[in-house]
């Protein structure tokens, strides 16, 4: 049997039983959506619509609607792409890497994090497609046999590797997420009392029986998919970093990029998970499942990855000086003190300095601080990509072509469109799908619910602690 | 529900047996024999495998990573250079393994890991080697710094000299003896101080029990990790990257760390297996081995990832100031083959042999892979250090292997001694029951 040490916090609190888990998590799906949900959905669809108008206009009239110029040929488009892909890292990290590390605290956050991953990757994939200017030719990056003679995609280009990496990552994440959903769909199907939900969740649950054999298959498929996703999650942002680092642009060509981009991606991904989970937790009253312990763990991952990113920034700066390469030195001085100094310092403040506040326990266990800092981190990570991309491009090797990039309304509204898309998808998910993996939470319930927790013995000769049901404590809630 | 608890006898004390001493001394004696043969060979002018070839393909190349360009000035090769370089290489390598012992202990606490509580005294003992390796490292710098580090040449910074090197003047703020010594002493001293504190805290837990020491350890571990995160990168720039004094790579610090980490994990695994085979760590089962195996497997891939990323980006961008590093290695008749041996031992071999679950749970496979990986990373460091210092006079022969065996014996001796100084199992570790019941 499994023994859990006394130094571990319980994963599920409030003395929940297996039945409570089912009820608490199925309730929002079965009930009519609350008014808040409609309000949130309205805002999302509004963003989607107004952003969509500008997007349509841009597609009709051409990429010239954006603020790109002959020097800065890549700006918000690719910044947004990298930003969204980065956010799409946390889900698979939580579901795959933490599964391989046997981190049980993943169970109550993996579902929503994976959903977020999938929606974020959709928002990311949107950018290269519209950036083509002719999105109906979207299949051109695929190495398809064609009638143009020996015309093939450029296999030497990291942009093409990106096509493969992201599409593979998306497919595997989707399958992984869906496999995890099947037992929960079956639960909802079995609880459904009306015709349509019964039919729809019945279809979605693929005839899940819940027998021992099916569970056995479920477990082995989960491990295989986790094994597959782990290299994928690392490869995606590695290849995104190759888009820049294989070039000879000062500020882009630096060997630390691959692991540093991966760390940054996990950093921003966890920040986005926190932003969404804190809201979901509050609206759906999931305080017993997404406990302060979960939030603290995620904040710790934010400190670690944020500090790794900070070390990488410093390393780049130092080696630029150390290398003696004037272009490289200038690129970094220009970042910090040039016309885009404000974006550099926005990045440094949001990404390196502010997450250090999480070293203080009262801050990392405060809901308000966590929520604010999670948004700050995502602002910082957007600026990081903007700094890398635009400040390196805007002053190239030929000073006569130096330019400044200013976004147009179309840049801004196309970005807003992806927010609309992301939140519309997420709110749909939160309404129709179980936001917490019921089956997996039940699996850790016996070890982790606070009722059982106090009855655990850890050290051989230790006397049994009194059996008390602790109260759900919320220090700084609301 | 009451948890049923296994009652292992956790009161184990490691005795440094005569048998173990004998094995270590045999390695030491063999090492000394090899070392002496090697010395005789290099003094007699043997062992210059590549002397005649002298980089045939490099003639048209404008620069070298060391920055000595066409003018191969200053230090003509003398056999003592080879001795100094191999001393530097081995001191660094074994210092790294010792520090990884502390780092591994620290991450177990920082990550709240339970499985490793049973074996935690083993990596913890590794730290005892830090001062020895550190002192030798400093001594080698005083004796051979000039041969190892091109940047110690004062004429580089003299505008009147024909060796004046503007790039090196630019780096002088970092690459100078004062900074080098200050940081070296600070890092090694810091690592040792952290180890001392961690070790004492750990021993106090054996006596006091409770969880107070555990939580204190968590703080110490976190502080050490912060210190190590900075010092591992900076020390790699100073001690290794600055050998090829013109060359630079932002990845280098993490590349060094990755190499150290795999070598350290493999050494921890071997030490645990040998202790278990000698009748210690009775509660150890294949689940613990599985986790150690996973670590070696995963971080071998991590190292390969870092190695490949660094290589690919330099290869792809094809900037001569950067490619020269790989050029000097791949095009060299001496070093070329070792690049591939390095990749085979550190990536292909562990990747394929530790792929399955069963392989990670068998001591014999773990032993073979761990030895291969340790040798592989030793070669990795040799490949980082030798080409920049000895150029085409370098080699991997009796001298290097003999010295590595001497170091390995010294390391085993010091660590075994440290293991006797505390109970082999930290019985009051709050995660101990988790570790005993570890099942994956």
HADDOCK unambig.tbl for C-alpha pairs under 7 A between the chains (distance, minus, plus):
assign (segid A and resid 2 and name CA) (segid B and resid 437 and name CA) 6.41 0.50 0.50
assign (segid A and resid 3 and name CA) (segid B and resid 433 and name CA) 6.54 0.50 0.50
assign (segid A and resid 3 and name CA) (segid B and resid 434 and name CA) 5.28 0.50 0.50
assign (segid A and resid 3 and name CA) (segid B and resid 437 and name CA) 6.73 0.50 0.50
assign (segid A and resid 4 and name CA) (segid B and resid 434 and name CA) 5.98 0.50 0.50
assign (segid A and resid 5 and name CA) (segid B and resid 430 and name CA) 6.26 0.50 0.50
assign (segid A and resid 5 and name CA) (segid B and resid 431 and name CA) 5.42 0.50 0.50
assign (segid A and resid 5 and name CA) (segid B and resid 434 and name CA) 6.29 0.50 0.50
assign (segid A and resid 6 and name CA) (segid B and resid 430 and name CA) 6.95 0.50 0.50
assign (segid A and resid 7 and name CA) (segid B and resid 430 and name CA) 6.77 0.50 0.50
assign (segid A and resid 245 and name CA) (segid B and resid 313 and name CA) 6.47 0.50 0.50
assign (segid A and resid 246 and name CA) (segid B and resid 313 and name CA) 5.27 0.50 0.50
assign (segid A and resid 246 and name CA) (segid B and resid 316 and name CA) 5.79 0.50 0.50
assign (segid A and resid 246 and name CA) (segid B and resid 317 and name CA) 5.41 0.50 0.50
assign (segid A and resid 247 and name CA) (segid B and resid 317 and name CA) 5.76 0.50 0.50
assign (segid A and resid 248 and name CA) (segid B and resid 317 and name CA) 5.88 0.50 0.50
assign (segid A and resid 254 and name CA) (segid B and resid 250 and name CA) 6.24 0.50 0.50
assign (segid A and resid 255 and name CA) (segid B and resid 249 and name CA) 6.05 0.50 0.50
assign (segid A and resid 255 and name CA) (segid B and resid 250 and name CA) 5.45 0.50 0.50
assign (segid A and resid 255 and name CA) (segid B and resid 251 and name CA) 5.14 0.50 0.50
assign (segid A and resid 255 and name CA) (segid B and resid 309 and name CA) 6.93 0.50 0.50
assign (segid A and resid 255 and name CA) (segid B and resid 310 and name CA) 5.20 0.50 0.50
assign (segid A and resid 255 and name CA) (segid B and resid 313 and name CA) 6.10 0.50 0.50
assign (segid A and resid 256 and name CA) (segid B and resid 250 and name CA) 5.06 0.50 0.50
assign (segid A and resid 256 and name CA) (segid B and resid 251 and name CA) 4.19 0.50 0.50
assign (segid A and resid 258 and name CA) (segid B and resid 309 and name CA) 6.76 0.50 0.50
assign (segid A and resid 315 and name CA) (segid B and resid 250 and name CA) 6.29 0.50 0.50
assign (segid A and resid 316 and name CA) (segid B and resid 250 and name CA) 6.10 0.50 0.50
assign (segid A and resid 319 and name CA) (segid B and resid 248 and name CA) 6.98 0.50 0.50
assign (segid A and resid 319 and name CA) (segid B and resid 250 and name CA) 6.16 0.50 0.50
assign (segid A and resid 322 and name CA) (segid B and resid 171 and name CA) 5.64 0.50 0.50
assign (segid A and resid 323 and name CA) (segid B and resid 248 and name CA) 5.86 0.50 0.50
assign (segid A and resid 324 and name CA) (segid B and resid 167 and name CA) 5.82 0.50 0.50
assign (segid A and resid 324 and name CA) (segid B and resid 170 and name CA) 6.31 0.50 0.50
assign (segid A and resid 455 and name CA) (segid B and resid 1 and name CA) 6.53 0.50 0.50
assign (segid A and resid 455 and name CA) (segid B and resid 2 and name CA) 6.84 0.50 0.50
assign (segid A and resid 456 and name CA) (segid B and resid 2 and name CA) 6.56 0.50 0.50
assign (segid A and resid 456 and name CA) (segid B and resid 3 and name CA) 6.36 0.50 0.50
assign (segid A and resid 457 and name CA) (segid B and resid 3 and name CA) 6.10 0.50 0.50
assign (segid A and resid 458 and name CA) (segid B and resid 433 and name CA) 6.06 0.50 0.50
assign (segid A and resid 459 and name CA) (segid B and resid 430 and name CA) 6.82 0.50 0.50
assign (segid A and resid 459 and name CA) (segid B and resid 433 and name CA) 6.55 0.50 0.50
assign (segid A and resid 460 and name CA) (segid B and resid 5 and name CA) 6.77 0.50 0.50
